[in-house]
Every structure is written in C-alpha cells, then in structure tokens.
Amino acid sequence: MEGTKIPRSKRRYKSDDGFTVVGVLIAASILVVALIPASQLLEKTLGVSASNRSRAIAASIATSVLELDRALGASNFSEFVSANFGTTSTTQVVNGSTYTVKTLVSWSSGTFSSGSCGTTSSKTYNQPVVEVGVTVSWTGSLPSPPQYSSEILTPPVGAYSSTSGNISIGIFNALGGGSAGVSVVATSGTSTTTAVTDQNGCAFFPFLPVGTYSISLPSSLNAGYVDNTNNPSPSATAGVTLGNTTSLQFQYDKGALISLSDANALQVASKFGLTIGNSALPVGGATTLNGSSNPFGPTFPFSSGYQIWLGSCYSFSGTPQFPQLSQVPITTVTAGGTTSITPTYTNGTFTATTSGLPASGYTVDAVPVADASGTSCANSTPVAIGVANGSGTLQAPIPVGYFEFQLIGTSGSVVSTTAPMASNGGAASYAVGN
C-alpha cells in the first residue's frame, strides 16, 4: 500500500536545528566583542602611522634647517655666527599640523684636547667649531618625543684672521676638570660680550676687534663660585691681535661653606674672624673670613682640605701661618657643600680693676699677638670683647693663641695693657687693670 506523502512545506531538515533568534543574538554579541579590540588595534595602527608620518616630516624640516645653516656658514662664517648665535624658535605648518623648530647655534670645543681650550702658538692653534642643533616638536594623537638633529660646522680657512682676533678661556675646578656653565664677560670700552663655558670648561670669544680686553667672572652671574684665592669675582687682562687667539685660564669652582655648630664659636668668629689655612693660598697660606652669619664662605674647595681656627692669629711657635699649626686638624670640604665644625676656643673670665677697685662699665679689648714676647700678628688690631659688670667681671669666649688685654675707660682711653697671655682652650681667668 502506498504511504501518504508529506508536503514539502511541512518537511523538517536537520540543518534548520538551532537557527533561532537567541542564537543570532549570541553570535552578534561574540562578533561585537571580537570587533572592539580589532577596532582599537586599527585605531592605534592608524595613530602610529600618523606619528611616523609626522616624524618623517619633522626629520625633513630639521635636515632643511641644517642644510640652510651649512650654506650660510660656508658663505660668510663670521656673519652667520654673529647673526645666529644662541637659540631661535620658529613654527612651520605642514598638512595642517604645526611644527615648532628650535635651533641652537653654539661654540663647541672641537678638536681641543681635555683641558687645553686652545693654544697661543702663532696661528697654528686649534679653534673651536660651531655646533648647530635642531629640535622639531609637534602635537599629535599619540605622545611623541621631538626630533633632534645636529651638525658640526668647521670654520673655513681664514675665518678668524681677516680683520679680527679671538680670546679662548679655560675654567677649571678644584679637581682639575672643566667648570661647565660658568659665565665669562669680555669688556673693551663700552663693548661687553658674555659667553658660557661648555662641558670642558671652555669659552670662546671670536671676531673681536684688536685691543685690550678685561676678562671677568662676575659673582653676580656665578653665585657661590670663588677662585683659588677665594676671590668671588676674579678678572684678568687679555690683548687681541689680528689673526691670533689669546688664551687665559682660571681656577674657579662652586665654593664650600663652613658652619659653626657652637654659639660661642660663632660669637668669637663674628668678632675675631674665622681663618682657613691651605698651603695653596697666597700670603702665607691663610685667609681670614669676616662676618657674623652662619655659614661662612664660600671658600675654594681644595681637595687637600683646610685647617680652620678662630681669629686671625693662632700660634704657640711664633709663626701664625699654615702649615706650621700641627695642633689644628685638617677639615675636608666639598664643592657646593656645607661642613659643620666646632673649633677650639677659651671661655675667659676677666677681672677688671682700676686702682684696686672693680672697673665697672670699663671695656676689655683683646689684642692678638704671635707669641709670649708680643710679636705682632698680621692683624693685631684691638677687638672689644665686652664690658665689665658692677663687680668688675666679664665672661666672654676668645680664640686660642696669645693676647695682650687692654682696659678701656669710660672716656675711651686706654687705662692699662697686660703682658702677653696664653689662651689654650677650655677655661681661663685673666686679671686686667691696675
């Protein structure tokens, strides 16, 4: 018997199983989740591509600037340097994006050997070269470091010798290396030019008219610096001749500071001064720092350190100068640093009398001397250390060394002067008067 046929429209196919609305939603969700990171990746790729294009444009701009400067330098080197020395800033718009172009034209030490900063042997000297650095920056969708390019321009033969001369300056620190970033001023008449030392401590003044120049390192431009004589503003004279380079050298470094940690020591230093000793210093190897504020200085940071004592005269051997003071320790100092010390002093108790009675209201002066015989020191100026009270007594710290004590009456005249007396440190009593 022939079976009943099911109409085609009523048939079910296995391939139709599961193709429901829920399935479509799930599939769509999966597709969206997959497309999100893909779109982010595409966005980043496009951003990187744009950044690469911007960097290529920036590199092209930098190359164009360097090519132009090279051509200008070759055409008229002295005029190029005079007109472009220092930093200039411009902008360029390319494809709707703004590029900031900063150009730095500066002297570089070129073929100098370390610490030489040029020589003065006729015209056979090493000259500095000019370095041109170009930095191009832009704003993009992704942060990008600026493009930097540089080139060295070597002065052509005769660039320095036609109508001018030059001055080369070498600035060296306490360790013998170059002092970078020091401002140097060259002055002739009303003309003043300033240059800053490079990493080798070299500064160069090109194309100067023939004449005499004052070369100075002013403290107003170099705060905290001193030379090896503790001068904060050293200077020297340089003569300029056609076609030649005159060289000068200075030792100049960030100074060290000395702090007194004891109030009595500060009181003594404010009256008698604080003396620092090093055999490299001039005038006997000692310098007295005067003032009343802590810290004292700045002082040149000799690597060998200092002997430091209160007052301007300190000796029990008759020679109040470095390095005979074996009883004074060496103190190490550092450039730009502060060293705290507690120097030795004497806590003096003074009994002042006049005609055997308490000299109330009288002043006691201390006169520094070199030894027990009263040999004068480099500075034997009387120093007022205080006024006696109603009982005729006075307590005051004084430096170590030898002193003659004077009793000064209320009228200002000297009533009496003692024989030289020793101040050994610690505590001591002194009778002053008659």
MARKOL-914847 format. One record per residue (C-alpha): residue number from 1; x, y, z; residue in one letter. Coordinates in steps of 0.25 Angstrom, whole numbers, plus 5000, padded with zeros to 4 digits. Example, Ala and Ser with C-alpha at 12.3 -4.5 7.8 and 13.67 -1.06 7.14 Angstrom:
2
   pos     xx     yy     zz   code
     1   5049   4982   5031      a
     2   5055   4996   5029      s
This chain:
434
   pos     xx     yy     zz   code
     1   5000   5000   5000      m
     2   5006   5013   4996      e
     3   5009   5022   5008      g
     4   5003   5036   5010      t
     5   5014   5047   5005      k
     6   5017   5059   5014      i
     7   5016   5072   5007      p
     8   5030   5079   5004      r
     9   5026   5091   5012      s
    10   5024   5082   5024      k
    11   5037   5075   5024      r
    12   5048   5078   5034      r
    13   5062   5078   5031      y
    14   5073   5075   5041      k
    15   5081   5087   5036      s
    16   5070   5096   5042      d
    17   5072   5092   5056      d
    18   5077   5103   5066      g
    19   5076   5115   5056      f
    20   5067   5123   5066      t
    21   5067   5138   5070      v
    22   5075   5134   5083      v
    23   5086   5128   5074      g
    24   5086   5141   5065      v
    25   5088   5150   5077      l
    26   5099   5141   5083      i
    27   5106   5141   5070      a
    28   5105   5156   5069      a
    29   5110   5158   5083      s
    30   5122   5150   5080      i
    31   5125   5158   5067      l
    32   5124   5171   5075      v
    33   5133   5166   5086      v
    34   5143   5162   5075      a
    35   5142   5175   5067      l
    36   5145   5184   5079      i
    37   5160   5180   5081      p
    38   5161   5179   5066      a
    39   5156   5194   5064      s
    40   5165   5198   5076      q
    41   5177   5192   5069      l
    42   5173   5198   5056      l
    43   5172   5212   5063      e
    44   5186   5210   5069      k
    45   5191   5206   5056      t
    46   5186   5218   5049      l
    47   5191   5226   5060      g
    48   5205   5220   5059      v
    49   5205   5222   5044      s
    50   5201   5237   5046      a
    51   5212   5238   5057      s
    52   5222   5232   5047      n
    53   5218   5242   5036      r
    54   5219   5254   5046      s
    55   5233   5249   5050      r
    56   5237   5248   5035      a
    57   5233   5262   5033      i
    58   5240   5267   5045      a
    59   5253   5260   5041      a
    60   5251   5266   5027      s
    61   5249   5280   5034      i
    62   5262   5278   5042      a
    63   5270   5274   5030      t
    64   5266   5286   5023      s
    65   5270   5295   5034      v
    66   5283   5289   5035      l
    67   5286   5290   5020      e
    68   5282   5305   5020      l
    69   5291   5308   5032      d
    70   5302   5300   5026      r
    71   5301   5308   5013      a
    72   5301   5321   5021      l
    73   5313   5317   5029      g
    74   5321   5314   5017      a
    75   5317   5327   5010      s
    76   5321   5336   5022      n
    77   5324   5329   5034      f
    78   5327   5341   5044      s
    79   5314   5347   5039      e
    80   5306   5334   5041      f
    81   5311   5332   5055      v
    82   5309   5347   5059      s
    83   5294   5347   5054      a
    84   5290   5333   5059      n
    85   5298   5330   5072      f
    86   5289   5325   5083      g
    87   5275   5319   5082      t
    88   5264   5323   5072      t
    89   5250   5318   5071      s
    90   5240   5317   5059      t
    91   5228   5309   5054      t
    92   5224   5303   5041      q
    93   5210   5297   5037      v
    94   5211   5285   5028      v
    95   5198   5277   5025      n
    96   5190   5285   5035      g
    97   5200   5281   5046      s
    98   5208   5291   5054      t
    99   5223   5288   5056      y
   100   5232   5296   5066      t
   101   5246   5297   5061      v
   102   5257   5301   5072      k
   103   5271   5304   5066      t
   104   5283   5305   5076      l
   105   5296   5311   5070      v
   106   5307   5309   5080      s
   107   5322   5308   5081      w
   108   5328   5294   5083      s
   109   5342   5290   5088      s
   110   5344   5283   5074      g
   111   5358   5277   5074      t
   112   5363   5282   5087      f
   113   5369   5272   5096      s
   114   5363   5271   5110      s
   115   5366   5284   5118      g
   116   5374   5291   5107      s
   117   5364   5301   5102      c
   118   5373   5306   5091      g
   119   5388   5310   5090      t
   120   5395   5323   5086      t
   121   5406   5318   5077      s
   122   5405   5328   5065      s
   123   5394   5324   5056      k
   124   5395   5309   5058      t
   125   5385   5307   5069      y
   126   5372   5298   5070      n
   127   5360   5306   5068      q
   128   5346   5303   5074      p
   129   5336   5298   5064      v
   130   5321   5302   5063      v
   131   5310   5292   5066      e
   132   5296   5294   5061      v
   133   5285   5286   5068      g
   134   5271   5286   5063      v
   135   5259   5281   5071      t
   136   5246   5279   5064      v
   137   5233   5276   5072      s
   138   5219   5275   5069      w
   139   5205   5271   5075      t
   140   5199   5258   5071      g
   141   5189   5248   5075      s
   142   5200   5240   5082      l
   143   5211   5246   5090      p
   144   5224   5246   5082      s
   145   5238   5251   5086      p
   146   5243   5262   5078      p
   147   5252   5260   5066      q
   148   5267   5265   5069      y
   149   5278   5266   5058      s
   150   5291   5273   5059      s
   151   5303   5277   5051      e
   152   5317   5282   5053      i
   153   5321   5294   5045      l
   154   5336   5295   5043      t
   155   5341   5309   5041      p
   156   5347   5311   5027      p
   157   5362   5315   5026      v
   158   5364   5329   5029      g
   159   5350   5331   5036      a
   160   5357   5337   5048      y
   161   5369   5344   5043      s
   162   5364   5355   5033      s
   163   5360   5366   5042      t
   164   5359   5361   5056      s
   165   5365   5353   5067      g
   166   5360   5343   5078      n
   167   5360   5340   5092      i
   168   5360   5326   5098      s
   169   5356   5324   5113      i
   170   5359   5311   5121      g
   171   5352   5310   5134      i
   172   5356   5298   5143      f
   173   5350   5293   5156      n
   174   5358   5289   5169      a
   175   5360   5275   5163      l
   176   5366   5279   5150      g
   177   5353   5277   5141      g
   178   5345   5287   5134      g
   179   5336   5296   5141      s
   180   5323   5296   5132      a
   181   5313   5307   5132      g
   182   5321   5318   5137      v
   183   5318   5332   5131      s
   184   5330   5339   5125      v
   185   5330   5354   5122      v
   186   5339   5361   5112      a
   187   5339   5376   5112      t
   188   5346   5387   5104      s
   189   5342   5401   5106      g
   190   5327   5401   5105      t
   191   5326   5387   5098      s
   192   5322   5375   5106      t
   193   5321   5361   5102      t
   194   5317   5349   5110      t
   195   5320   5334   5108      a
   196   5317   5322   5116      v
   197   5327   5310   5117      t
   198   5324   5297   5111      d
   199   5325   5283   5118      q
   200   5340   5284   5116      n
   201   5341   5298   5123      g
   202   5344   5305   5111      c
   203   5338   5319   5106      a
   204   5342   5325   5093      f
   205   5341   5340   5088      f
   206   5342   5340   5073      p
   207   5343   5352   5063      f
   208   5348   5362   5074      l
   209   5354   5376   5069      p
   210   5368   5378   5072      v
   211   5370   5384   5086      g
   212   5371   5381   5101      t
   213   5360   5373   5108      y
   214   5356   5371   5122      s
   215   5352   5357   5125      i
   216   5344   5355   5137      s
   217   5336   5344   5144      l
   218   5326   5353   5152      p
   219   5319   5347   5165      s
   220   5306   5353   5160      s
   221   5306   5343   5149      l
   222   5313   5332   5156      n
   223   5307   5331   5170      a
   224   5314   5323   5180      g
   225   5327   5322   5172      y
   226   5341   5326   5176      v
   227   5355   5325   5170      d
   228   5367   5318   5177      n
   229   5370   5331   5185      t
   230   5355   5331   5190      n
   231   5352   5343   5181      n
   232   5337   5342   5176      p
   233   5340   5351   5164      s
   234   5354   5349   5158      p
   235   5358   5356   5146      s
   236   5370   5357   5136      a
   237   5374   5366   5124      t
   238   5376   5360   5110      a
   239   5381   5366   5098      g
   240   5375   5363   5084      v
   241   5383   5364   5071      t
   242   5379   5361   5057      l
   243   5378   5346   5053      g
   244   5383   5341   5067      n
   245   5376   5335   5079      t
   246   5379   5339   5093      t
   247   5377   5329   5104      s
   248   5374   5331   5118      l
   249   5372   5321   5129      q
   250   5365   5322   5143      f
   251   5363   5312   5155      q
   252   5348   5315   5158      y
   253   5339   5305   5165      d
   254   5326   5305   5173      k
   255   5330   5309   5187      g
   256   5330   5301   5200      a
   257   5323   5307   5213      l
   258   5327   5305   5227      i
   259   5317   5305   5238      s
   260   5320   5307   5253      l
   261   5311   5298   5261      s
   262   5314   5305   5274      d
   263   5308   5318   5278      a
   264   5321   5323   5286      n
   265   5329   5319   5274      a
   266   5320   5328   5265      l
   267   5322   5339   5275      q
   268   5337   5338   5274      v
   269   5337   5337   5259      a
   270   5328   5350   5258      s
   271   5338   5358   5266      k
   272   5351   5352   5262      f
   273   5349   5345   5249      g
   274   5350   5331   5244      l
   275   5363   5327   5238      t
   276   5365   5316   5228      i
   277   5379   5310   5224      g
   278   5384   5303   5212      n
   279   5398   5304   5206      s
   280   5392   5307   5192      a
   281   5386   5320   5197      l
   282   5394   5333   5195      p
   283   5400   5341   5206      v
   284   5405   5331   5215      g
   285   5394   5321   5212      g
   286   5383   5326   5221      a
   287   5371   5335   5218      t
   288   5362   5341   5229      t
   289   5347   5341   5227      l
   290   5340   5352   5233      n
   291   5325   5353   5236      g
   292   5315   5350   5247      s
   293   5305   5340   5240      s
   294   5306   5325   5238      n
   295   5311   5318   5230      p
   296   5324   5325   5226      f
   297   5329   5325   5212      g
   298   5329   5321   5201      p
   299   5343   5316   5200      t
   300   5350   5309   5189      f
   301   5348   5294   5191      p
   302   5363   5289   5191      f
   303   5363   5274   5191      s
   304   5374   5275   5202      s
   305   5364   5282   5211      g
   306   5367   5293   5221      y
   307   5372   5296   5235      q
   308   5362   5305   5242      i
   309   5363   5313   5254      w
   310   5356   5325   5261      l
   311   5363   5338   5260      g
   312   5373   5343   5250      s
   313   5386   5339   5259      c
   314   5388   5325   5264      y
   315   5402   5320   5269      s
   316   5410   5316   5280      f
   317   5422   5315   5272      s
   318   5424   5329   5267      g
   319   5419   5326   5253      t
   320   5404   5328   5252      p
   321   5402   5323   5238      q
   322   5399   5310   5231      f
   323   5404   5299   5231      p
   324   5412   5300   5244      q
   325   5399   5298   5252      l
   326   5401   5284   5255      s
   327   5391   5285   5266      q
   328   5379   5289   5257      v
   329   5373   5277   5249      p
   330   5370   5276   5234      i
   331   5356   5278   5231      t
   332   5351   5273   5218      t
   333   5341   5282   5209      v
   334   5333   5279   5196      t
   335   5329   5288   5185      a
   336   5315   5294   5187      g
   337   5315   5286   5201      g
   338   5314   5291   5215      t
   339   5324   5286   5226      t
   340   5320   5287   5241      s
   341   5331   5289   5251      i
   342   5333   5292   5265      t
   343   5347   5300   5267      p
   344   5354   5301   5280      t
   345   5353   5314   5288      y
   346   5355   5318   5302      t
   347   5344   5322   5312      n
   348   5350   5334   5318      g
   349   5347   5340   5331      t
   350   5352   5355   5333      f
   351   5354   5362   5346      t
   352   5356   5377   5343      a
   353   5361   5387   5353      t
   354   5365   5401   5354      t
   355   5373   5406   5366      s
   356   5370   5392   5372      g
   357   5355   5395   5371      l
   358   5345   5388   5361      p
   359   5345   5395   5348      a
   360   5330   5395   5346      s
   361   5326   5399   5332      g
   362   5340   5398   5326      y
   363   5342   5391   5313      t
   364   5352   5380   5311      v
   365   5360   5379   5298      d
   366   5368   5367   5293      a
   367   5380   5370   5284      v
   368   5385   5357   5276      p
   369   5400   5355   5277      v
   370   5408   5344   5271      a
   371   5415   5339   5283      d
   372   5419   5341   5298      a
   373   5429   5352   5294      s
   374   5417   5360   5288      g
   375   5422   5359   5273      t
   376   5411   5365   5265      s
   377   5402   5357   5256      c
   378   5397   5360   5242      a
   379   5385   5366   5249      n
   380   5388   5372   5263      s
   381   5376   5381   5263      t
   382   5369   5382   5277      p
   383   5356   5375   5278      v
   384   5346   5379   5288      a
   385   5341   5366   5295      i
   386   5331   5372   5306      g
   387   5328   5382   5317      v
   388   5331   5378   5332      a
   389   5319   5378   5341      n
   390   5317   5384   5354      g
   391   5326   5375   5361      s
   392   5337   5377   5350      g
   393   5336   5364   5344      t
   394   5333   5359   5330      l
   395   5331   5346   5323      q
   396   5334   5344   5308      a
   397   5340   5334   5299      p
   398   5353   5337   5292      i
   399   5361   5330   5281      p
   400   5373   5321   5284      v
   401   5386   5328   5284      g
   402   5393   5339   5290      y
   403   5387   5353   5294      f
   404   5390   5366   5301      e
   405   5378   5371   5308      f
   406   5375   5385   5309      q
   407   5365   5392   5319      l
   408   5358   5404   5313      i
   409   5352   5414   5322      g
   410   5338   5420   5320      t
   411   5344   5432   5313      s
   412   5350   5423   5302      g
   413   5365   5424   5307      s
   414   5374   5412   5310      v
   415   5375   5411   5325      v
   416   5385   5399   5325      s
   417   5391   5388   5316      t
   418   5395   5374   5321      t
   419   5407   5366   5317      a
   420   5404   5355   5306      p
   421   5396   5344   5312      m
   422   5393   5330   5306      a
   423   5379   5325   5302      s
   424   5380   5310   5302      n
   425   5365   5306   5300      g
   426   5356   5301   5311      g
   427   5354   5311   5322      a
   428   5364   5322   5327      a
   429   5364   5334   5337      s
   430   5370   5347   5334      y
   431   5373   5360   5342      a
   432   5372   5373   5335      v
   433   5375   5387   5340      g
   434   5383   5392   5352      n
